[in-house]
Amino acid sequence: MHRTRILRNLDFILLLPVLLLILIGIITIGSATHMNMPNPNRYYYVMRQSMFVIANLVLGYYFLRFDYRMLKDLAKPLYLFNIGMLLAVMFFGHTVLGAQRWIQLGPISLQPSEFAKAIMIICLASFVDRKLPTLDNFTSWLPVFGFVFVPFFLVMKQPDLGTSLVFAAILLGVMIVCGFKKKYFLAIGGIGLAAAPLLWGVLHEYQRNRIRVFLDPGLEPYGSGYHVIQSMIAIGAGLFSGKGLFGGTQSQLDFLPENHTDFIFAVAGEEFGFVGVTFILLLYLLVIYRGLTIAMNASDNFGCLLGVGVVSMFSFHVLVNVGMTSGIMPVTGVPLPFLSYGVSSLTTNMFLITLLLNIDLHPQKLRFD
């Protein structure tokens, strides 16, 4: 596609909120980490995040020159690559904070489960698109469930419950748009409730502690509950207008753990206050709304399913991250898109936004067969 046509037809209502979120993220990362790094590396995380933003913008523009439909034919090898990548983590990955999720490539530490989210969206969209004419009863959905279960299980083994639940959220979005019947949802929900005691035994002890702490943060105020308590203090301390950039005591004095990654929303809450976080949430709402609009106006079923998968992933990430930092959901280690520091997460999220923009370059009304 010609460069002029790409720029003229870009959905800036989607792109501008994303760029604003990235900018806010870089600023907040700088505020959260500038006291933790010795000179001259005080803004190491900011520089690193910014460098990958630029690199991903260049790659994203290059990807827009191609038709997203080519991904449909690449779905099978991508799925096998995804499985191989997750298996490689089990055998060659290194452990951080009790979880074996990272692979070291020179100076870059990659988290394959982050890339697995984007690959899962593409592969699931292609798989379901091919089966759409036959997905008319519960039994016909069993191959789809099996298709998702394999990477779901491999990620759970790392263990990474948050990313596993992201796979489930993506599948849920696809099921809804494909007309999965309410009675089937109720049946699955009933089975899930009945199996809850068994699932409790499958969870690791630290995961069970997170659920206990969610129900009672004061249970382990200096252990599993510490993150949640400090996060809620930080958000509450921001009041209406916040303490100002670099003014948050919880993050600046290192009371708030993981303040530049999983708990960056708490930093924003303390420094930008209610006004600031409301603005951030409105930006996310606009991104999700535009993503859903693009999905519903895709030129084919594959494009629609891709868009729904992307929107489902972003919605889940925002809901869970904001919920856990506010103390209304268990801590799961799910980063906040575009705000949390992380090369793998940033690259995945920017690619998915590029995918939405690519789908939007071919707008026609969608009709399911």
N, C-alpha and C positions, 0 to 999 in steps of 0.2 A: 504494500500500500504506500502511496506517495506521502512524503513527509508533510507537505502542506495540508493534505486531506486529513492526516492523523491529527495535527494540531487544531484544525478547524472544527473537527467533530468530537474532540475529547469532551467527556462529561466533567466539566469543572465544578459542578455542584457536588460531585463525589470527590474529585481530586483535591479541591481546596481544603475541605475539612480534614482530609488525611494529612496534607502538608502542615496544617496548623497543629494537629495532634503530634506530629513528628517534632515540630519546633518546640512545642510545650514540653515534650518528653526530653529533648536534649537540654533545655533550660533546667528542668527539674532534676535530671540526672546530675547536671553540674552542681546544683545546689546540694544534692544529697551526698556527693562524694568529694567535694573540693577540700574538705578538712581531713579526709582519710588518706590522701595520697601525698607523699613528700615531694617538695620541689625537685626538679622542674616538671614532675609528672602530675601536678595537681589536677589537671583536667584530662587525664588519660582516657577515662571512660567517655567523656564528651567528644574528644577527638576521634576515638575509635568508632563510636556510634555515628558520628557525622561522616566519617570516611565511607562507611558502608551504606549510609543513606545515598550519598552521591553515586557510589558504584551501582546500587540497585536502581536508581533513577535511570542511569545509562542503559543498564540491562533491560529495564522495563520498557524503555522507548524502543529498543531493538526488537523486543518480543511483540510489540504492537504492530510491527510490519508484517507479521504472519497471521494467518487465520487460526483462531483457537481450535477449530475442528480437527486440525492435524493431531491434537492431543488424543483424540478418540482412538486413532490407530496405534498410538504409543502406549495405550493403557495396559495391555498385557505385559510388555517388558518392564514398564514402570512398576507394576504390582510385584513382579518377581524381584526387581531391584530393591523395592521397599522391604520385602521380606528378608532379602540378603543383608541389607543395611542394618535391620533390627537384630538379626542373628549375629552380625559382626560386633555389635555393642555387647552382646552377652559374652563373647569370647575375648574381645580385644579392648573393650571399653574400660575407662578408668572411673573410679568411684569418687563421688563428691557428696558430702553430707549424707552418707549411707545409701546412696542410690547410684547404680552403675548405668549412666545415661550418656556419657560423653566419649567422643573419640578425638584424640589429639592429632592434628595435622600441622606439624611445625609449630608456629606461634599461635595458630588458631585452634580453639577448642569448639568442636561442633557437637550439637545435640541432634542426632538423627531423628528422634521422635518428633521434633518440630517440623522437619521437612516431610516426615511421614504424614502429617495432617494434610498438606497440600496434595501429596501424591494420592492419599486416600480419597480426597474429594474428586480428583480426576478419574481414578480407577472405578470408584463407586458409580459416578455419573455415567461412565461408559457401560459398565456392567448392567445397570438398571435400564439404561436406554435400550439396550439390545433385548431385554426381557419384558419391556413395558406391555406388549400385547398379551402376554400370558400372566401378568401379575393381577389375577382376579380373585384369589382366595389366599388363606393363610399359608397353606402348604406351598404355594408357588413362591412365597417369600423366603422359604427356608434356605435356598442357595444364597440369597442375598445376605442373610444373617451369618451364614458360614463364611462368606466372602469377607465380611468385616471382622469376624471373630478371630481370624488368624493373626492379623496385626494387633488387634486389641489384646490378645493373650500375650504376645511377645512384649508389648509395652508394659503390661501389668507385671511381667517378670522382672523388669528393671530395678525396682518397681516404680511405676509412674502412673498413679491412679488418675491424676488430673488429665493427662493426655488420653488415657483410655476412655475417660468420660467424654472427651471432645469427639472421639470417634462415634460414640453413642449419640451425641447431639447431632452430628452430621447425618447419621443414619436416620434419626428421628425427623429431621427437616425433610429429607428425601421421601420418607414414608408419608408424611402429611401431604406434600404436594402431589404425590402419586395416588392419593385417594385411599390410603390404608384405612380400613373400616374401624369405627369407634369401638365396636364390640371386641375387635382383636386387641386394641390398645388396653381395654379394660381387663381382658384375659391376661395379657402380659404383665400388667400392673399387679393383678392378683397373685400371679405366680411369683413375681418379684418379692411381694410382701411375705408370702409363705416361705420363700427361700432365704429371707433376711437372716435368720439365725445361722444358717449354713454359710452365708456370705461373710458374716462376722468372723467366723473361724478362719476364713481364707485370708483376711486382711492381715498385714504386718502389724506388729505391736504399736509402732509409731503412728500408723494410720488409725488404729483404734483409739489411741490417745487423742488424736485430733478431733475425733467425734465426741469423745468425753468432754474435752475442753470446750468444744462448741456449745455443748449443753450447759457447761459450768466453767467459764474462763478462770474462775478463782480456784479451780481444783489443783492446778499446778502453776501458780503465779510466777515461779522462777524456772519453770520447765517448759512443757508443751504449751502452756497458756501465755507465756511471756510475750510472744509475737503479737497475739491478738490484743492483749491488754494494752501494750505500748502503742499499737496501731489505733485503737479506739481513743486513747488519750490524745494522740497526735491530731486526729480528725476533730475531736471535740475542742481542742485548744485553738483551732483555727477560727472558731466562731463564725461571724458573718463575712468579714472581709479578709481574714487571714493575718498572719504575722509578717508577711512580706518575704520576698526572695532572700534566702540565706538567713532568715529570721526564725526558722522552726527549731526549737530547742530539742525536741525528740530526735530529729534526724541529725542536727548539727553536733549534738553531744553524744551521739552514738547509742542512744537508748533504743532506737528502732532498728531491729535487725533487717537485713536484706532490703534496705531502704531504696536502693537504686534498681531493684529487680521486682520481686513479687509484691513488695509493699510500697511501691512508689506512689500509689493513690493516696496513702496516708500522708506522705510528704506534701503532695499537692493540697490535701485537705488542710494541713496545718499552715502552709505558707500562703495559699490562695483563698482559703476560707470557703464558705458556702457558695459565694458568688462564683469563685473560680472553678470549683468542682461541678457546679451546675452547668457552666459553660462547656466544660469538658464532656459531660454526659450528653449535652445537646449536640455536640459535634459527633459523638458516637451514634446518637439516634439518627442524625442526618445520613451518616455513612450507611447504616443498616437499612434505612428507608430507601436510599438511592440504589443500594445493592439489590434489594427486593424488587424494586421497579425494573431494574435492568433484567433481572431473572425472568420476570413475568412477561417481558417484551422481547425475549430472546428469539432468534430466528429459527431455532429448532429445540427439540426436547433435551438434547445433550447440553446446549447452552443454558437452558432453564435449570437443569439439575446441577450444573456447575455453580451457577449463581446462588441457588438455594443452599448448596453445601457451604459456600463461602460465607453467606449471611448467617447460617446456623452456627458456624464456628466462631465468628466474631461476636455474635449475640451471647453465646455460652461463655466466652472468655471475659467479656465485660461484666456479665451478670455474676459470675463466680468470683472474679477478682475483687470487684467492688463489694460484693457480699461478704467475702472472707475478711477484707480489711476493715469492714464496718462491724464485724462480729455477728452477722446474721446468717453466715454460712460457714461450714467447716473449712479449714485451711487445706488447700489441695496443690499449691505450687503452680497455679496457672498464671502466666504473666499477663499484664494489661497491654493489649495491642498498641504499638507505636510509642507508648510511654515507657514501658519497662526496658531496661538495658538488656541487650542480648543479640548477638550477631545472627544466630540461627532463627530466632523468633522474628527479628526485624526483616530478614531476607524472605522468610515464608510469607509474612503479612503483606509486604510490598509486592511480592509476586502475585498474591491473590487479588490485590487491588488492581494490578495490571491486567489480570485475567478478566475482572469485571469490566474494565474499560475496553478490553478487546471484544468482549461479547456485545457491548453497547455500540460498537462500530458497525454492527450488522443488525439494526433494529427492524423487526417485523413482529406482528402479533403471533403469539404461540397458540397452537392447537394440538392437544394430545389426541393421539389416535385411539 
